[in-house]
Amino acid sequence: MALHWEAGNLSSQSRRLGGQSRAKELDTRTLVRPGFCSPLPGRKMAAATVAVAALTAPGGGGGCSPRQGAAPLAAWLSSLLLAAALGLSQVSAVEVYTPAELSVENGTETKLLCSFSSSEVISSAATVTWSFQPEGSTTSVSFFYYSHGKSYPGKDTQFKDRSSWAGDLNKKDASISISNMQFRDNGTFICDVKNPPDIIVTPSEISVRVVEKVVPRLQHAEGQVEQLARRLQALELSAGAAQRMMEERVTNLTHRIEALEQVMQHRPMQP
């Protein structure tokens, strides 16, 4: 069953163009198929639309009935949705991984670990962006950027002169280091990696807590232990010196006693 067209309200220009103009898109055309429940609106319909309409008809023709036309059209729509889903599934993405939480002592240096996976070879166009969202804030600010083998720390952020690159993109490592951590650095650090054409990324976050440094107390205890060790050493030296002195005195007394004994032995007996 062949398709046929019903044209209405043709403009004067389309009449002059004749058959060639009617082969193109017409704003007021309506595709009519014999036996179809209702006409398909054909406003600005292209040739592909006509082909689809023909394919959805039973037997590849143009005829259908109310019971015959719905099933092929539904099948075609399902195929279209499936193709779209398959197309989206082929879009690769970068997976980013970081620790969920990290505790850091005040005044120390820490390394913010970040790794990633990508289906593409790591290219020179790969980039790493680190952002920071302060505790209690709803917005984040980028403070570190790495691209083409160079790092670009933010100049107007609290991490100025404190952040440095500590990763290796060839090893899929996007880590950075921050020195002299402060209590105001409490918040969320966000790692974002892009490796074109893999640019669909869900950044990973680290919740950082800066805590009081307890090392000074240990250092104080260690200092006390060192002082005690020095005192013991001094006492040992003193004891050693005293022992040597006593040994010398004993030796001198022994020599004197031996000398007196010799004198007594050689002294003549008086009658």
Buried (B, 14 or more C-beta within 10 A) or exposed (E): BEBEEEEEEBEEEBEEBEEEBBEEEBEEBBBBBBBBEEEBEBEEBEEEBBEBBBEBBBEEBBBBEEEBBEEBBEEBEEEEEEEEEEEEEEEEBBBBBBEEEBEBBBBEEBBBBBBBEBEEEBEEEBBBBBBBBBBEEEEBBBBBBBBEEEBEBBEEBBBEEBBBBBBEBEEBBBBBBBEEBBEEBBBBBBBBBBBEEBBEBEBBBBBBEBEEEEEEEEEEEEEEEEEEEEEEEEEEEEEEEEEEEEEEEEEEEEEEEEEEEEEEEEEEEEE
